[in-house]
Amino acid sequence: MATTAQDQRLGVEEVVLVDDIAVSARKGGPWAPLLIGLGMVLGITVFWMTWDKLFAFSKGLDATTPEFGRYWMTMLWANLTIIPLGGLIWYSWIAKGCKHCKAQRAEFGAVTAQHEMGHIWRLWALLGIYLMAIFVGGSFKAEQDATWHQVAVRDTAFTPSHINLFFGIFPLFIMLAVGSYLYARDRLPHLFRDKGFPISWGLVLSGSFFLLIWVAMNEWFHSFFFTEEIFSAPLHWGFNLFAYLLAGTFAVWFATGPRMWELADKEAAQAEKEGTAEPVPASYPVHWRRWWAPQ
């Protein structure tokens, strides 16, 4: 296990900035946060789609039956309870802050390049998970919702299709959007807090929350004016605006990408100056071995 000279100067036992690949492998590797998050989103999606196929037509065509309440209203309240509760737990963890960032700022006045690169990498992983939830909501669930209402009569706004779309995947990716912003704001304040509220996150968050407003308007129009599910109907146009606003995700990457290269060059120069530079395995791009570094 190798430590840098800066690690030795810390003198704080709980803040050890190791950078060897063995530690990364023990913690699941650099891709672990992304793969775990994607697996969770896909697992929830498979569960929802399986539930739809098993009980949508057999238990979900008549909102007045006891079976509808047992199978579908229970699912509605489960979605509206578990997802917000999970989000609050995650937000509470983010609000505690990073103890290593606090210790490094107290000792050096700034976070080390290695540690900051790790936070950027994890932010990118969160954005990838968020976009996977957007893809699931816009493809599998939204397309299924339109086809469902073309063949089934909607006798309530809480149709089987809506329960896992409007009250399932939509709250899920809104929770992910807010959590990703809070993480970026707390762990990378010099990029996303100290200079004011960033337009990039304004686009991402407004696009996510705008969808809730348009869903309510969409259901109101469908209930009183236009029941047919035609994709080109004007009441569906707002969903396109939502997609355009989410392009702000690229702005977040554009803000962190140059910073990543800047930190990599800074770290390489510091290692060379201190004589602690190590050979990089051929399987890892130069300087990229430390992106997952927050301990």
N, C-alpha and C positions, 0 to 999 in steps of 0.2 A: 504494500500500500504506500503510495507516494503522497506527500503533502508538499505544498509550496512554502516558500519562505514566509509568505504573508500569513499562511496558516499558523506557522510557528510563532509569529508575532502576536497573534490573537490572544493566546493565553487563556482562552475561555473553553473549558472542556466540552460544553454542549454544542459549540459551534465549530465543527471540524469540517473543513472544506476539502474533502478528498476528491480526486479527479480521475482515479484509475477506473478502468472498464470493469474490473471485478465487482466493484460496489454497484455499478449500474446494472450488471447482470443479476446480482443478488436481489435487487429491487424490481426486477421484471424487465429491464431493458428500457431504452429511450422511447420505445413505442407503446409502453404499457398504458399510460394515461389515455392515449387516443384509442387503443384497441379495447380497453375496458369500457370506455364511454360509448363507443360505437356498438359494442356487444350489448350493452344495457338498452340502448335505443332500439336496436333490432330485436332484442328479446321481447320488449314491451310491444313492439309492432306485431310480431308473430302471434303473441297472445291475443291482441285485439282482433287481428284478422281471423284467427281460429275461432274466437268467440262469435264473430260476425257470421262465419260460415255455419256454425253449429246452431245458432239460436236466432238469427235475424229473421228468416222466413217462418220458422216454426213457432217462435215466441214473440216476435216483434211487429206483427202486422196490425194488431189491435191494442191501442194504448189503454183501453178500459179493462182489460183482462188482468186477473191476478198474476198470471205468468209474466206479463210485460213488466209489472212492478218488481217481481222477484228477480228476473234476469236482466232487465235493462235499467230500471231506476236505481237498482243496487249498484250497477256498473257506473251510472252517472255520479252517484255520491262517492263511490270509491275513487273515481278520477278526480273529483273536486276536493277530495280530502288528502289523498296520498301525495299527489303532485305538489300542491302548495306546501304541505308539511315538509316534504323532502327538500323543496327549495329554501324554506326558512332555516332548516338545519344547515344546509350548505352555506347560505348567506351568513349565518352566525359564525361558522368556521372561518369564512373570509374576513369577517369583521374583526376577528381576534388578531389579524395581522401575522406577518412572518417573523418569528423570533430571531431568525438568522439575519434578516434584513435589519432589524432593530439593533442587534449586537454589532453588526458591521458598521452601521451608521454611527453608533456610539464610539467605536474604536477608531475608524478611519475617516468618518465624515461622509462616506458613500458606500454603496453596495459593490462588491467585487464584480468584475466582468463575468467570471464564471457563473456566479449566482444569478446575475441579471439575465444572462443568456438562457438559463434554465427556466426562469419565469416567462420569458418570451416564447420558448418552445411549448410550455404548458398552455399559454394563451392560444397559440396556434392549434393545439390539440382541442381546446374548448371550442374554437371556431369551427373546426372540422366536425365535431360532434353536433354542434348547432345546425350546421348546413345539412348533415344527414337527417336530422329531424325535420328540417324544411323540405327536403326531398321526399321523405315519407309522407308528410302532410300534403304536399302538392301533387304527388303522383298516385300512390296506392290509395290513400284515403279520400282525397278530393275527387278524383275521377270516379271512385266507387260511389261517392255520395251523389254525384250527378246521375249516374246510371240507376242507382237505387230509386231516386225520386221520379225517374222516367217510367218505371214499371210498378211502383208501389204508391199508394195514396198516402199523403202525409196527413194524419189526423192529430198531430201534435208537433211542436217544435223539437221535442226530444225523441226524434226517431232513432232507431238503432244506428243508422249511419252517422247522425249528428253527435250521438253520445261519445263515440270514439274519435270523432274529428274535431268538432267545435269545443268539446269539453274534455278532450284527451290529448291528442297530438298538438293542438294549438296552444293550450296552457303549458305543455311540456317545452316547446321551443321558445315560448315567451320566458319561461323560467330560466332556460339556458342562456338566452340573450341577456337578461338582467344579471345573472350570475357571472357571465363572462365579462361584462362591463365592470362590475364591482371588483372582480379579480384584477383586471387591467388597471383600474383606478388605484387600488391599494398596493399592488406589487410593482407597478411601473408608473409611479406618480409623476415623474419628470416627463413622460410622454402623454399621459392621459388625465392629469389632474392639475399640475402646477401652472399650466398655460391656459387654464379655463376649460370649459366643457367642449370636448372635441366634436366637430361636425360628423366625423365618421360614425361615432357611437350614437349621435343624434339620429342619423339615418337608420341605423340598425334597430334602435329601440322604437323609434316612431313607426317604422315599417311593421314591427311585430305587434305593437299595441293598436295600430290603425286597423289591423285585421279584425280585432275584436269588435271595433265600431262598425266595420262594414258587414260583418256577419250579422249583427243585430239589425242593421238596415236591410240586409238581404232577406232575412226571415220575415221582417215586417212587410216588405213588398210581396213576397211569396204568399203570405197569409191573406192579403187584402186585394192585391191587384193582379198578380201574375204568377200563376201556379206552375206553369210549364217550365221544365228545366232545360232551356235552350242556352247553350254555352255563350252565344253572342248577344244575349239579352243585356240591355244597359245596366241592369242591377248587378251584373257580374263584372263590369268594367273595373270596379274598384280593386278587385283582386290582382289585376295587372299592375296597378300603382304600387300595391304592396310588394310585388316582386321587384319593381324598379328600386324602391327604397332600400331593399335588402342588398343592393349592389354596394352599399356602404361598407359591407364586410371586406371588400377588396381594399378600401381605404385604410382599414386597420392593418392589414398585411403590408401595405405600402409604407405605413408609418413605422412598423417594427422591423421590416426587412433591412433597410439601410443601417438601422441601429445594431442589428445582429452582426453585420459585417464590420462595423466600426469597433464593436466590442471584441470580435475575433482578432482583428489586427492589433488592438491594444493589448490583449492578453498575450499574443505571440511575441510582441515586442518586449513586454515585461518579463516573460519567461526567458527570453534570450538574454536580456540584460542581467537577470539574476542567475543565469546558468542552470536553470531548472527545466529547460525544454526537453521533452521526451519524444521518442519516435512514435509516429502515429500508425496504427495498423492499416494495411492496405484497404481493408473493408470499410474504413471510415474516411469521409472527406476531410481535408485538412481543416483543422480548428473546430470541426463540428462535434468532436467527441464529448464536449462539455455542455451541450445544449440542455440536457436533462438534469443539470447539476444540483438544483435546490435540495438540500438535505433537511 
